[in-house]
Amino acid sequence: MTTHSPRPVRPGHGLTVADAMEPCDYQIADDSTVDQADDVLRGAHLDYLLVRGHDGRCEGLVTRTGLHPFLTRPRPTERTAISATAHQRGPFAWPTLGLALAAIAMRVKHLAIWPVVDEDGFILGVLTADRAAGLLAAPAPSVLPAARTRI
């Protein structure tokens, strides 16, 4: 006779970044200017933009806060490229990374948003700290179904 007692399920157990990532519809080329990025951020009411290189791969993430020092300088920013700014750069999250581990990495790095890329570095979406925390804290069923008894 084989029986298994019910096991408690930990919230977030087995979840990956792919389960929590969100699409990111707005991107900007790394040779775009700070003024262009600011226009997109303001026009679309965004807090961040993903930055992609000339080859289409993810180069990082730029935020309104990160652009602020360039926009408040007395000299014109119309020629300052995004690549010249101090913006979030890799390494980035990948979809198969465990969500709990990703949440820890984000906490250690003080990241609210983390780009998610494929194995070639192309943008798949973003992981937000709020979304990761919400999924990891979501109540799970208290027990797994018990195994059937064999006689």
LODRENFI-243971 format. One record per residue: x, y, z of N, C-alpha, C in turn; residue number from 1. Coordinates in steps of 0.001 Angstrom, whole numbers, plus 500000, padded with zeros to 6 digits. Example, Ala and Ser with C-alpha at 12.3 -4.5 7.8 and 13.67 -1.06 7.14 Angstrom:
BEGIN
513190,494310,507800,512300,495500,507800,513200,496700,507800,1
512850,497750,507080,513670,498940,507140,512900,500030,507870,2
! end
This chain:
BEGIN
500840,498832,500000,500000,500000,500000,500894,501242,500000,1
500643,502171,499074,501419,503401,498973,500505,504583,499222,2
500870,505381,500187,500104,506604,500451,501074,507753,500623,3
500624,508911,500280,501410,510122,500457,500556,511112,501203,4
501130,511701,502214,500372,512716,502934,500406,514014,502141,5
499396,514854,502293,499367,516133,501576,500571,516987,501964,6
501116,517699,500975,502247,518595,501209,501776,520034,501073,7
502207,520904,501968,501860,522317,501786,502568,522882,500562,8
501918,523790,499885,502494,524445,498714,502949,525831,499130,9
504196,526162,498791,504703,527498,499102,504235,528468,498039,10
503787,529664,498433,503405,530657,497438,504586,530955,496518,11
504323,531019,495220,505348,531363,494249,506254,530219,493855,12
506079,529064,494489,506950,527929,494177,506780,527508,492720,13
507881,527467,491985,507843,527042,490591,507551,528147,489595,14
507244,529356,490053,506987,530455,489120,508297,530963,488538,15
508247,531383,487296,509413,531960,486626,509112,533398,486221,16
510131,534075,485757,509973,535445,485268,508950,535482,484139,17
508925,534445,483306,507961,534396,482199,506526,534461,482705,18
506263,533923,483892,504923,533950,484465,504518,535352,484918,19
505500,536213,485154,505214,537531,485732,505533,538700,484812,20
506278,538463,483745,506689,539602,482912,505497,540206,482178,21
505651,541480,481893,504626,542238,481195,505203,542763,479887,22
504370,542957,478877,504893,543516,477629,505325,544962,477829,23
506237,545390,477018,506672,546786,477048,506560,547318,475628,24
505575,548145,475411,505286,548628,474069,506190,549770,473616,25
506858,550418,474555,507651,551592,474204,509140,551312,474364,26
509875,551586,473300,511321,551430,473289,511904,552637,472577,27
513187,552855,472820,513869,553952,472149,515271,553485,471776,28
515768,553957,470646,517114,553599,470194,518151,554313,471049,29
519292,553657,471274,520320,554243,472135,520971,555488,471538,30
520804,555721,470231,521339,556939,469641,520307,558071,469598,31
519116,557827,470121,518114,558894,470251,518597,559879,471308,32
518093,561089,471224,518546,562119,472163,517715,562111,473440,33
518276,562757,474446,517591,562906,475719,516266,563638,475511,34
516270,564673,474662,515035,565412,474388,513978,564523,473737,35
514402,563653,472810,513448,562738,472181,512861,561768,473213,36
513707,561251,474080,513227,560334,475124,512255,561045,476047,37
512586,562271,476413,511695,563039,477286,510351,563284,476608,38
510363,563580,475319,509116,563787,474581,508247,562528,474599,39
508869,561356,474384,508117,560098,474394,507573,559821,475794,40
508412,559988,476807,507978,559735,478186,506797,560628,478566,41
506888,561903,478234,505803,562841,478559,504555,562572,477717,42
504753,562376,476423,503616,562183,475517,502824,560915,475806,43
503516,559853,476191,502842,558579,476468,502574,558388,477960,44
502936,559376,478780,502734,559318,480238,503391,558070,480827,45
504686,557906,480508,505454,556750,480963,506480,557168,482002,46
506910,556198,482789,507977,556435,483757,509316,555911,483263,47
509291,555020,482254,510526,554431,481749,510379,554039,480282,48
511523,553872,479634,511595,553372,478263,512712,552338,478203,49
512491,551265,477469,513573,550326,477211,514451,550907,476116,50
515748,550727,476260,516715,551245,475294,517248,550063,474489,51
517202,550194,473162,517719,549125,472310,518862,549667,471456,52
519804,548790,471185,520959,549156,470380,520649,549135,468900,53
521644,549473,468091,521453,549502,466638,521113,548126,466070,54
521478,547068,466801,521184,545704,466358,519856,545175,466899,55
519131,546007,467655,517826,545621,468187,517871,544962,469550,56
519072,544717,470072,519197,544079,471380,519019,545105,472496,57
518599,544608,473637,518366,545476,474788,519678,546056,475294,58
519699,547362,475474,520864,548058,476014,520604,548552,477430,59
519340,548555,477845,519046,549020,479189,517679,549647,479307,60
517558,550498,480296,516291,551128,480614,516578,552547,481082,61
515818,553506,480583,515983,554890,480995,514685,555356,481651,62
514836,556144,482714,513675,556639,483461,513625,558162,483406,63
512480,558690,483756,512363,560148,483852,513366,560692,484858,64
513483,559998,485978,514411,560425,487025,515840,560433,486504,65
516206,559431,485723,517549,559364,485165,517839,560458,484151,66
516816,560927,483461,516999,561995,482472,517007,563383,483103,67
516457,563483,484294,516287,564786,484940,517578,565626,484975,68
518730,565054,485380,519945,565880,485406,520332,566447,484035,69
520037,565741,482983,520374,566214,481637,519403,567288,481168,70
518175,567201,481636,517166,568168,481205,517252,569483,481972,71
517880,569475,483131,517978,570698,483937,519278,571444,483715,72
520162,570910,482898,521424,571596,482587,521145,572805,481710,73
521967,573851,481870,521747,575037,481053,522049,574815,479563,74
522925,573883,479254,523241,573655,477834,522135,572817,477179,75
521971,572943,475887,520919,572183,475216,521193,570672,475256,76
520136,569910,475412,520266,568452,475462,519910,567823,474132,77
519653,568641,473160,519177,568089,471893,520185,567174,471216,78
521472,567278,471603,522463,566400,470981,523001,565335,471924,79
522519,565264,473141,522985,564253,474093,522232,562952,473826,80
522977,561921,473451,522370,560620,473150,522065,559860,474444,81
521035,559042,474387,520675,558206,475528,521858,557349,475958,82
522652,556883,475006,523802,556037,475332,524822,556762,476208,83
524796,558098,476222,525720,558886,477035,525192,559139,478443,84
523986,558711,478718,523406,558934,480047,523695,557740,480953,85
523565,557967,482226,523723,556892,483206,522364,556226,483367,86
522118,555197,482566,520849,554489,482657,521101,553040,483061,87
520050,552379,483499,520166,550983,483926,520637,550131,482756,88
521681,549372,482987,522227,548469,481969,522209,547052,482515,89
522587,546082,481666,522541,544675,482046,523414,544348,483232,90
523365,543135,483701,522656,542008,483102,521150,542130,483300,91
520434,541458,482440,518982,541516,482463,518410,540172,482889,92
517137,540177,483185,516448,538940,483563,516180,538114,482306,93
516059,536828,482482,515660,535957,481386,514409,535201,481814,94
513603,534752,480867,512281,534212,481196,512289,532957,482061,95
513344,532158,482017,513362,530913,482782,513901,531084,484207,96
514334,532273,484538,514827,532560,485886,513691,532410,486881,97
513951,531764,487998,512934,531624,489037,512475,532986,489533,98
511186,533137,489711,510635,534433,490117,511120,534848,491498,99
511210,533921,492416,511686,534258,493766,513122,534781,493715,100
513969,534138,492914,515352,534584,492776,515412,535954,492099,101
514583,536156,491084,514530,537454,490404,514106,538560,491369,102
513133,538261,492217,512669,539258,493193,513786,539624,494171,103
514570,538641,494577,515705,538908,495465,516736,539772,494750,104
517061,539424,493514,518029,540206,492741,517557,541647,492569,105
516284,541826,492305,515747,543178,492148,515840,543961,493450,106
515573,543304,494546,515653,543966,495849,517102,544377,496140,107
518054,543474,495893,519463,543763,496140,519958,544899,495252,108
519531,544906,493985,519965,545931,493033,519126,547205,493104,109
518104,547220,493943,517191,548360,494081,516512,548686,492749,110
515999,547655,492080,515327,547822,490797,513816,547733,490964,111
513109,548677,490397,511646,548612,490370,511181,547930,489082,112
511994,548037,488039,511683,547464,486726,512956,546799,486203,113
512793,545604,485643,513952,544882,485124,513618,544360,483732,114
514372,544758,482707,514116,544231,481363,514308,542713,481321,115
513476,542049,480530,513574,540602,480322,513958,540393,478859,116
515009,539601,478657,515517,539372,477305,515609,537880,477009,117
515652,537559,475719,515857,536163,475327,517356,535861,475327,118
517716,534641,474934,519125,534226,474980,520017,535025,474034,119
519438,535724,473085,520216,536561,472166,520221,538030,472566,120
519548,538368,473654,519534,539746,474140,518416,540615,473609,121
517454,540017,472905,516333,540796,472386,515251,540947,473457,122
514610,542086,473478,513629,542431,474504,512378,541563,474390,123
511982,540977,475515,510739,540213,475588,509672,540949,476392,124
510099,541743,477355,509162,542461,478218,509904,543009,479427,125
509144,543268,480485,509734,543773,481725,509135,543030,482909,126
509915,542976,483960,509440,542447,485240,509416,543611,486206,127
508288,543835,486853,508217,544889,487852,508269,544260,489235,128
508871,544974,490156,508981,544481,491533,507596,544277,492134,129
506662,545169,491830,505304,545034,492369,504628,543763,491874,130
504765,543475,490597,504142,542269,490031,504766,541007,490620,131
506089,540987,490728,506771,539827,491301,506332,539607,492747,132
506314,540682,493526,505912,540560,494930,504467,540094,495054,133
503601,540606,494193,502198,540210,494233,502001,538738,493930,134
502702,538229,492928,502570,536808,492589,503188,535911,493644,135
504300,536346,494224,504951,535530,495240,504163,535502,496546,136
503394,536548,496787,502608,536614,498014,501192,536077,497844,137
500808,535764,496606,499443,535291,496353,499178,534006,497119,138
497991,533915,497703,497672,532688,498440,497593,531505,497485,139
498180,530425,497907,498159,529196,497122,497258,528199,497831,140
496816,527171,497151,496047,526137,497831,496862,525609,499002,141
496212,525268,500078,496926,524867,501285,497598,523509,501145,142
497072,522651,500322,497679,521337,500151,497546,520890,498705,143
498472,520035,498310,498367,519389,497008,497448,518194,497152,144
496806,517774,496081,495965,516581,496186,496799,515382,496629,145
496241,514583,497483,496929,513390,497981,497037,512354,496875,146
498114,511596,496919,498291,510524,495953,497260,509434,496215,147
496864,508737,495177,495901,507646,495326,496556,506460,496024,148
495795,505795,496783,496284,504633,497515,496202,503406,496614,149
497309,502669,496591,497341,501426,495820,497397,500256,496788,150
496646,499291,496494,496637,498090,497353,497155,496916,496561,151
! end
